[in-house]
Amino acid sequence: MDEPALVIEPLGSHHDRAAFSCAEPALDSYLQRQASQDIRRRVARVFVALGDAPEKIAGYYSLSAASFEKDELPPALAKRLPHYPVPAAILGRLAVDRTCQGQGLGETLLLDAIRRVVRASVTLAVYAIVVDAKSDRAVGFYERYGFRAFASERRRLFLPLETFERLGL
Ligand SMILES: CC(C)(COP(=O)(O)OP(=O)(O)OC[C@H]1O[C@@H](n2cnc3c(N)ncnc32)[C@H](O)[C@@H]1OP(=O)(O)O)[C@@H](O)C(=O)NCCC(=O)NCCS
């Protein structure tokens, strides 16, 4: 029999935020205490992957609009861009519940977030997705998918949407 399709949907009040635990306290507490307020204030959108029950959160990510200065990029990329701030999407948080780690969900969520940004960028231009990795281990996770570090911050990484589309992921 086929596996049921994974559901990824906007965070709502019926989701059990309290039970979520990814081993990174700041990421647990963001979901539990801050995420709903950020959504209400329109400073972030938060999406959750459902676990084996409709209220169980197996993983989540957040997205917001942002911009950065082109001098942060490697010179070969910077020279192709204008002098005003470069439009971006920030993947503010990405985390998978401990009970679901190591099963491909982190990758699925990352690709879902990037594809959502690619679709939005048809209407509102986005040059790159930016992430702030919470640890050196997390840097390794993002580098697997083509993210590269900004010049000034080792744990702040970017992925031009053009690169993603070229990779055909
Ligand atoms: C990092 C995290 C999101 C990865 O999610 P996951 O579901 O465990 O990862 P996946 O199973 O999708 O792994 C996808 C691939 O990345 C690799 N990977 C996982 N974590 C990695 C890491 N920290 N560094 C390098 N590679 C990593 C896996 O080995 C796998 O590769 P494979 O298919 O060749 O085996 C998850 O472990 C997590 O939430 N950790 C705690 C919070 C955190 O650090 N979040 C990072 C955002 S700052």
The ligand as a Gaussian input file, in Angstrom:
#p B3LYP/6-31G(d) Opt

LIG

0 1
 C       18.987000      19.854000      11.035000
 C       17.622000      19.177000      10.869000
 C       16.587000      20.207000      10.393000
 C       17.756000      18.075000       9.796000
 O       16.503000      17.431000       9.640000
 P       16.437000      15.843000       9.471000
 O       15.031000      15.482000       9.150000
 O       17.067000      15.196000      10.657000
 O       17.397000      15.652000       8.213000
 P       17.147000      14.706000       6.936000
 O       16.805000      13.345000       7.426000
 O       16.194000      15.346000       6.002000
 O       18.593000      14.711000       6.309000
 C       18.807000      15.078000       4.977000
 C       20.253000      14.850000       4.678000
 O       21.025000      15.815000       5.405000
 C       21.968000      15.145000       6.235000
 N       22.064000      15.905000       7.464000
 C       21.165000      15.972000       8.467000
 N       21.592000      16.823000       9.411000
 C       22.811000      17.271000       8.984000
 C       23.775000      18.154000       9.521000
 N       23.569000      18.790000      10.679000
 N       24.907000      18.378000       8.802000
 C       25.118000      17.793000       7.621000
 N       24.239000      16.925000       7.059000
 C       23.112000      16.679000       7.737000
 C       21.409000      13.748000       6.441000
 O       22.440000      12.813000       6.721000
 C       20.740000      13.488000       5.126000
 O       21.681000      13.071000       4.155000
 P       21.558000      11.627000       3.457000
 O       20.231000      11.656000       2.758000
 O       22.729000      11.596000       2.532000
 O       21.611000      10.666000       4.599000
 C       17.130000      18.490000      12.183000
 O       18.051000      17.512000      12.578000
 C       16.897000      19.458000      13.341000
 O       15.807000      19.991000      13.478000
 N       17.915000      19.654000      14.189000
 C       17.791000      20.533000      15.352000
 C       17.509000      21.967000      14.960000
 C       18.502000      22.538000      13.945000
 O       19.704000      22.424000      14.120000
 N       17.934000      23.186000      12.874000
 C       18.739000      23.766000      11.805000
 C       18.232000      25.112000      11.471000
 S       19.163000      26.401000      12.214000

